[in-house]
């Protein structure tokens, strides 16, 4: 759920972000850390991420389903988001190792929601998150 004034608050934060980036650029300071955002086009990064997740799933013996990786339509100045969603089922250890691989990935994947549900002898992992590319 979101607060009633969420859109207004988000617009204010985005405006401050634009102003801050402008000030940092004027000072010659790097706005984003090198591993926080990708420098490749979003389509290239999305394809690379899809291949990595397929590799993780096969190596960790996880059954992936509902995998969607797509650039989001909305962008903020200088950044384009790529939405990542998937469901995986397998052993508890495999699910944790997959999350660990995502945490180590560069550019960083930011988790919006992670749901790990026990199914007695296995678990189901539902993940939703984003990564960002500079534009």
WOMONOR-V772726 format. One line per field, one symbol per residue. psi: psi as a letter, one per 30 degrees, with the letter a starting at -180 (. if undefined). burial: + if it has 9 or more other ideal C-beta (glycine too) atoms within 8 Angstrom, else -. A space follows every 50 residues. Layout:
psi: ???
burial: ???
//
This chain:
psi: lllegeeeeeeeeeeeeeeeeeeeeefgkkeklfgellflkeeeeeeeee eeeeeeeeeghkjklgjkjkklekllkfkkkkkkklkkkaleeeeeeeee eeefkklkkkkekkjjkkhdfllkkkkkallkkk.
burial: --------+----+--++--+--++-----------++---+--++-+++ -+++-++--+-+-+--+-+-++--+---++++++++++++---++-+++- ++--+-+-+-+--+-------+++++++++++++-
//
